[in-house]
Amino acid sequence: MSLSNSPDIAPEASRGKIIALADCNNFFVSCERLFRPDLKNRPVVVLSNNDGCVISRSNEAKALGIKMGVPFFQIADLARRYRIAAFSSNFPLYLDISRRVTSTLEEFCPRLENYSVDESFLDLSGLDRLYDIPEYCLKIRETVTRNTGIPICVGAAATKTLAKAANHAAKKNFIPGGAAVILDEVTRRRVLKWTPVGDIWGVGSRLEPKIREILHAGDAWEFAECDEYRLRHNFNKTVYGTWKELNGESFFELEDQPRPKKQMMWSRTFGNRIADFGLLRETMAGFAVSIMQKLREERQYAGTMGIFISSSPFDPRPCSDSATLDLGHPVNDTVTVLNGLNFLLEKIFRPGVPYARGGIILCDLSLTPEFQTDLFDPVKQPGPDDEKRKKLMATIDLINSRGRNTIFFAAQGRAGTAKVSRQTRLSPAYTTSWKDVPKVR
């Protein structure tokens, strides 16, 4: 019997809101396996920048005891012994596959929230009048896997937090079949009693000890059944909202339009230590160009910028410095930020320090360039070059968006075309480069 026909279903659940969460399984690993069928049933891991730490694992790698975030050099012997395939992060490939998954999911619902590169919330409210929701979720799973080659699990419930719990139950095969639906009290109690409190979406390991100590809750069901007054007195609004959602009351709304960012950061660990000021400036200029292009893609403006540079924390005398600059008025042109970068870098650079990491932060972000002018401060007034630079940036973005990246700023120097991070295990750009398209013989 399908859950939608069960007598235990609360009447308001079948007539109210239904939110589904579609979550790709081991997404980065699944993208690498998509064009490498020889990796099926073989342990696979994907590594972070500079091939440093494990950020995605296949089920076979998890079975070997490989933990998320473990440095790869610590499991090098294990990798050789069990022929673990390790890949550098290929984010252009992952983003392109993510767009294909999202495009398929959009066929199943009127509203969708892209929560992350591998997770999306779908609004299925009202569709229970036309479809059996458990069967519909199975159809979503099967269609995405067939059309994109990426395996996913689907969880559905009356709230986003319950949908996350249902998805977790499907992923861990607590509810078999790859799709789980919580529309009745029996299933809700069963799934929440199985879910440890630390696995609740929005709780995590940081809050788990406090919840266990104050609320005496070891699983999600005990947390959902705890005293509301004690909860509100000891925890913040987000935890309270999670509690309400576990009890079937919607608190976190579906965001089909992403919220404007309050700040933006672009940082990297360098492939090699940099002690030369010129090379460091060129490398950081590459960060500035990238973050400003991203800022314009999101149609935002920055009022303040900051930079930071640091040596390795494992150095005998670690060093870290940062500085900020008021840009005067909201800007989104790269030239202004490059000038600010040069000014700030000259202030904090220390000769002889082998820098291992650097980054740029943009703050005071806004959706419009409007600001309060200052009659006595020429910096806080729109300059005659603002409109010219706006057109220049639009032209550069248009040319570089064609995938050729033929225009670089002089400030990028010889680092303009060089890779900052080591990626010795990088897979081909199967879907974004003609030369890497797989050939069938």
N, C-alpha and C positions, 0 to 999 in steps of 0.2 A: 504494500500500500504506500502511495506517495505521501509525503508529509503534508501536502496541501489538502489532502482529504482526511487527515487524521482527526478524530474527535477531540484530541487534547489541544488542538490549536486554539489559541485565544482568538475570538472573533475580530477584535480590533487589529490583530497582527495581519490577517489576510486582507483587511480593507485599508490598512495604513501604509506607512512608508516601508519600502524594501530597498536596502542598500546592499550591493554585492561588491566584493573585493576580488579582483583578478590579479594574482601574484605569480610571476614567472619563477619557475624552479631553477635555482642555481644559475641565475640569468647569464652572467659573464661566461661561465663554463658552457652553458647551452649554446651561446653564440659561437664559441670556438668549435664546438662539436658539430655545428650546423653544416660546415663545409669539410669536416674531417670525420667521416663515418668510421674510420679505423680507430677512433678514440672511444667508441661505445664500449661500456663495461670496463674501461681503463681509468685508473685514478687521474684526475685532472685538477690543476689549481691555476688560478690567475693571480698575478702579483701586482703590487702597487708601484708607484713611481720608483725608478731606479731598480726595479725588480727586487724590492725590499721585503715586503710582508705579504702574506696570503690574504687576499680580499674576497675570494670566491672559491668554493670547493665542490667537487662532485660528491655524490653519495659514497662512492668508493673511497675517495680521499678522507671523508669524514669517518668511515669505518676503520681507517688506519689510525685514527686518533689525532689527526691534524686539526689544530684549533684555528679559529679565525684570528688573524692578526699576528700569527707566529712568524718571526723572521725566517726567510727561506734558507739562510745558511744553517739554521739550527736543524732543519729537516733534510739537508743535502744527502746524507747517508741513506735516509729512508727513501728519498726520491730515486736514488740509484738502485736500491734493492728491489723496489716494487715498480720500477719503470713509470714513475709518476710524470705525466706530461705537464710542464710548467710554461705559462705564456705571460708575456708582458701585457699590460693593460692596453687594449686597442679601442679606445673610447669612440672614435669616429664610427667603427663598426657597430659597437653596442648601441649608440644613439640612433643609427639608421635602422637597426633591427627593432629597437624600441618604438620608433615611429610606425613601423609596419604592424607591430602588435596593437598599438593604439588605434590605428586606422581600422583594423578588423573589429576591435571592441566597440568602436563607434557605431557599427551596424546593428548592435543589439540594444541600444538605449538612447533616449533623447538627451540625457545629460551625463557627463563624464568628468571626473577629476583625476588628472595625472598627479598622483601623490609622489611618485619617484620614477626613476628610469625603468623600473621593473614592476611597479604596482599602480593600479588604477581602481578608483571607486566608481561604480556604475549605479545610476538611479533606475531601479526596476519598478518603482512605484506605479501601481495601476496595471502592470503587465500580468498580474495574477488573475485578472479577469479574462485574459486571452490564453495564457499558457500555464502549465504546471511548472512552478518555479524550480523545483529540484531538477526536472528534466530540461528546463531552459538553461540552467547553470551548466549542466552536463553538455548541452549543445554548444554553449560559449566555449567551454574547455576544448571540446573536440574540434571546433572550427578554427580556433586560434592555432592549435597544434598542427592541424592539417595545412592551413594557409601559410604559416610562417615557419613551421618546423620547431617552434619553441614550446616546450611543455609548460603548462600552467596549472594552478589549482584555483578553484573559485569557492568563496564562502559568501553566504547571503544571510541577512538578518534585518531587524527593524532599525538598527543603529550601526554606525561605522565601527565602534568598538566591538560589538557582538559579531559583526561581519568579519573583523580581523580574527576573533577567536574561532569562528567557524572555519576560516581559511587555514588557520594554524592546525586545527583538528584534521582537515583534509590533507594537508602537507605531511603531517606525521602519521597519516593512515589510521588515525583513531576512528575516523569515519571513512571507510574505503570508497574508492571510486574517483577521487580527485575533486569532488564537489560536495560541500556540506551546507545545509540550510537549517537555520534556527528560526522556526516560526511557531514553535509550541513550547510550553513550559517544561515538559519532560526533557526535550533535547537541550534546552538552555541549561537546566540543572546538570545534566549529564556532561556537557562540554565544559562548563565552568568548574565542576568538581575535578575534572581531569587536568585543568590548566593551572600550573603553579602560579602563585601571585607574581613572581618575577617575570613571567612570560606575558603578563597583561600589557596590551598596547598602551604606552604612556607611563608605565610604572618602571619596569626595568630593574637592574641590580642596584641602582643607587637608592631607590626608595624602598626596596624590598625589606631591608632590616627594620626600618622605622615602622612600616606597616605591620610587620610581624610582632614587633614589640608593643605598639600602641593599640592596634586593632585585633591582635591575636588571630590574624588571617594567614593561613598557609596556602590557600588556593583561591581562585577567582570567585568561587561560590561563597566562601566565607567572607571575602572582601565585599561582595555584593550584598550580603546579609548583615553587615556590620552596622553599628549605631550611627545614624546620620549626624547627630550633634557632635559626637566625638570626632568624626571624620572632618567636619567643617571647622572645628576648633583647632585641629592639629595640622591640616594640610591645605594646599592652595586650591585655587579655583579649577585648575586643570585636573587634579586628582578627584575633586568632587564631581566634575563633569564626567570623568571616566566611570565613577561609581553609578551615576545616573544612567549612563548608556548601558552598563551591564545589566541594569534593571529594566531595560527596554524603553527608556525615555531619551529621545534625541537631544543631544547637547552640542555636538560638533557637526555643523552643517556642511553639506557638500559644496565645495568651492570649484565651480566649473570655470571660473576665471581666476587665474593665479593672483595672489596678493602682491602688490608692489613691494620689492625688497627694501629694507631699511638700510642695508649696507651690502657691499659686494667685495669679495676678496679673491685675489689670484696669487697663489704661492706655489713654489716648487722647491724640492731638494735638488741641488745641482748634481749633475753626473760626476763632476770633478770639482775639487776645492778651488775657489777663486780668491786669489790674493791681490790681483792686479786691478786697480781702480777702473781703468778703461774697459776691460773685459766685463767687470761686474756691472758697469753702467750700461753696456750694450745688452747684457743679459736681462737686466731689470727693465730696460726699454722695451724688450720683447714682451715682458709681462704687461707693461703699460698699454702697448698696442692691442694686446689680446683682450684685456679687461675693458678697454674703452669700446672696442667693437661689440663686446657682449652688452655693455651699457646701452649702446645705441640700438641694438637688436630689441632690447626691452623698453625702448623709448623712454629712458629715464635720464636725469641730469644729476651731477654730483656737486655738492658745495664744499666738501672737505676731502682731502686725500692724506693718506699716511703710508709710510713704507717701513719695513723692518728687515734687518739682515742679521744672521747669526752664524756662529761656527757650530761644529758638532758638539752636542752635550757630552760626548765621550772624550773630547780633547782635554789635556791636562789643565788648561786654563780657558774654559768656555767663555765666549763673548757674545753678547746680544745687544743690539741697539735699535731704536725706533725714533721716528719723528713725524709730525703732522704739519699740515699747511692748509690755511683757509684760502680757498680759491677765489674769494671775493664775491662771486655770483655763480649760480648753477651753470655748469658747462657739461658738454659731452663731446668736445673735440679733443683729439689725441695730442695736438701740439701743446695745448695749455698744460696737460698732465705731464708730458715729457719735460717741459721746462721746470715744472715743480719737482719732478723726480731728480733732475740734475742738482737743483738747489738743496734738496733734502739729503741727497746722497753725499754731497760734499761736507755736510755738517756732521754726519755720523760715521763716515768711513774711517777705519783705523788701519794705517799701513802695517803690513806684515801679518795681518790676521787671515787665516785660510777660511773664508766664508763657505758654509755648506748649504745654506738655505736663505731664501729671500722672498719677499712678497709685497704686494700693493693692496691697500684697503681704500675703498671709496665710501664715504659717509655722507649724511645729510642728503640722501637721495630724494628726488622729487619727480613728479610726472610732467612738470612744466618748467620752463626757464624763468618764470616770473620770480621776482625778489624785490626786497625793499632797497631802493637806491639810496646813496649817501652823497649829498651835494658836495661835501668837502673831501670825499675820498674817491679819486678817479678809478681806483681798482673796482669799487662796487658800483660801477656804472657800465652799461653795455657798450662795448667798443665797436669801432667801425669794421673791424675784421671778423666779428662774430658771424654775420650772415655769409661772408665769403667762406669761412672755415666750415660752416654747416654744409654748404654745397660741396666743398672739397671732400669732407668726410663721407658724404653720401655717394660721391663718385668712386672713392677708394673702396668703400664697402661693396658697391655693386660689382666692381671688377674682381675683387678677391672672393666674392660669394660664388663666382663661377668655378671655383675649385682649383684655380691656377696659382693663387697667391703670388701674383707677379709684381706687386707693389709693396715695397718696404720703406720704412722711414730711415733716413741716414743715421739717426741715433742708434738704430739696431746694429749697425756696423756688420762685422763678420759673424755676429751671433744671429743676424737676421734670418738666415736659412739653416742655422745649426740647431740640433736638438739639445735641449738643456739636460734632460734626463737620459739615463742609460736604458735602452730597451733592446736587449740582446736576444730576447725571445719573442719578438713582435710577429704576429701573424699577418698575412696579407690583408689589404683593404678590399675584401672580396666584393663589397657592394658599392663602393664609392670611388673606385679607380679602375679605368678600363684595362690597364696593364695587369691588374690582379684578378680580373674576372676568371673564374675557373673554366678550364677548357675541357671539353668532352671529346675523347678520341675513339 
